[in-house]
Amino acid sequence: MTRPTHLDESGAASMVDVGAKPATQRRAVAGGRITMSPSALDAIRSGNAPKGDVLSTARIAGIMAAKRTADLIPLCHPLALTKVGVDFAWEDAGISVTATAQTMGQTGVEMEALTAASVALLTLYDMAKALDRAMIVGDIRLLEKSGGRSGDWRAE
């Protein structure tokens, strides 16, 4: 059995050394959704939420969060991100979020994409909680990744 990658010889938590890995173009896409009442959804869609422009604020929060992932997830490497995007889609009972992170580097950007999607969803909740405290944030997952030694992967 191989030793877990984030433990050193003594069993202590350790950041993986990626120094010898080649830098490659890496991309990850993550998504999730928030469900809410029809009235909350209508207020956001029409721009009448009490806290202002909900989607713009959530987009900026997601981008900022991707840039701070290494500060939030203990063993993540700080990455020089080359692009982060956060997009929204209207659904019948809520809003879906898709976050994309890209870098040219020695390790992947899955955690950055997942962090961007998660924080964008939490920001949607924060911006609309006066309208509906029973909103549900969920289905956060990696949708696809490309680059690196393990190659491309796509969720089914």
C-alpha positions in Angstrom: 0.0 0.0 0.0 1.3 3.4 -0.9 1.7 6.2 1.7 -0.9 9.0 1.5 0.5 11.9 -0.4 -0.2 14.5 2.3 1.6 12.8 5.1 5.3 12.7 5.8 7.4 9.7 6.9 6.3 10.3 10.5 2.6 10.6 9.6 2.4 14.3 10.1 0.5 16.5 7.6 2.7 17.7 4.8 2.3 19.8 1.6 3.2 17.7 -1.4 6.4 18.8 -3.1 5.5 19.6 -6.7 8.9 21.2 -7.5 10.0 18.4 -9.9 6.7 18.3 -11.8 6.5 20.1 -15.2 4.4 23.2 -15.5 1.4 22.5 -17.8 -1.8 24.3 -18.7 -4.4 23.3 -16.1 -8.1 24.0 -16.0 -10.9 22.9 -13.7 -14.7 23.5 -13.7 -16.9 23.2 -10.6 -20.6 23.8 -10.1 -23.4 23.9 -7.6 -26.8 25.3 -7.1 -29.0 27.2 -4.7 -32.7 26.6 -4.5 -35.1 29.2 -3.1 -38.7 30.4 -3.0 -40.2 31.8 -6.2 -40.5 35.2 -4.6 -36.8 35.3 -3.7 -35.9 34.1 -7.2 -38.1 36.8 -8.8 -36.5 39.5 -6.6 -33.0 38.5 -7.7 -34.0 38.2 -11.3 -35.7 41.6 -11.4 -32.9 43.3 -9.5 -35.1 44.0 -6.5 -33.2 42.2 -3.8 -32.7 44.3 -0.6 -28.9 44.1 -0.7 -28.5 45.1 -4.4 -27.0 43.3 -7.4 -26.9 39.8 -6.1 -25.2 38.1 -9.1 -22.5 40.7 -9.5 -21.6 40.5 -5.9 -21.5 36.7 -5.9 -19.4 36.6 -9.0 -16.8 38.9 -7.5 -16.8 36.9 -4.2 -16.3 33.6 -6.1 -13.3 35.1 -8.1 -11.8 36.5 -4.9 -12.3 33.2 -3.1 -10.5 31.2 -5.8 -7.5 33.6 -5.4 -7.5 32.9 -1.6 -7.9 29.1 -1.7 -4.4 28.3 -0.3 -5.3 30.5 2.7 -8.5 28.5 3.3 -7.5 24.9 2.5 -4.4 24.0 4.7 -2.4 21.9 2.2 -3.2 23.6 -1.0 -0.4 25.3 -2.9 -0.7 29.0 -3.6 -1.2 29.3 -7.4 -0.7 32.0 -9.9 -4.2 31.8 -11.5 -4.4 32.9 -15.1 -8.2 33.0 -15.2 -11.1 32.6 -12.9 -14.7 32.9 -14.2 -18.0 32.5 -12.4 -21.2 32.1 -14.3 -24.9 31.7 -13.3 -27.9 30.1 -14.9 -31.5 30.5 -13.9 -33.3 27.4 -12.9 -37.0 26.8 -12.2 -36.4 26.8 -8.4 -33.1 28.6 -8.1 -29.7 29.5 -9.6 -26.9 27.2 -10.7 -23.2 28.4 -10.5 -20.4 27.3 -12.7 -16.8 28.3 -11.8 -13.7 27.9 -13.9 -10.1 28.2 -12.8 -7.0 28.1 -15.0 -3.3 28.2 -14.4 0.0 27.3 -16.0 1.6 25.4 -13.2 2.8 22.2 -11.5 -0.5 21.3 -9.7 -4.1 21.4 -10.5 -6.8 24.0 -9.9 -9.7 21.8 -8.8 -9.8 23.3 -5.3 -9.8 26.8 -6.6 -12.8 26.1 -8.9 -14.6 24.3 -6.0 -13.9 27.2 -3.7 -15.1 29.8 -6.2 -18.4 27.9 -6.7 -18.9 27.4 -3.0 -18.3 31.0 -2.0 -20.4 32.3 -4.9 -23.3 30.2 -3.7 -22.8 31.3 -0.1 -22.8 34.9 -1.3 -26.0 34.3 -3.1 -27.5 33.0 0.2 -26.1 36.0 2.1 -27.4 38.5 -0.4 -30.9 37.0 -0.4 -31.4 35.7 3.1 -33.8 38.5 4.0 -36.0 37.1 1.3 -35.8 33.4 2.1 -33.8 31.9 5.0 -34.7 28.4 3.9 -32.6 28.5 0.8 -30.6 25.3 0.1 -27.0 25.3 -1.1 -26.0 22.0 -2.6 -24.7 19.8 -5.4 -21.3 21.3 -5.3 -18.9 19.2 -7.3 -16.1 19.0 -9.7 -17.5 18.9 -13.3 -14.3 18.6 -15.2 -10.5 19.0 -15.1 -7.7 19.0 -17.7 -4.0 19.1 -17.7 -1.4 17.4 -15.5 -0.2 13.9 -15.3 -3.6 12.4 -14.8 -5.0 14.1 -17.9 -8.5 15.0 -18.6 -11.6 14.0 -16.6 -15.3 14.9 -16.9 -18.2 14.1 -14.5 -20.9 11.9 -15.9 
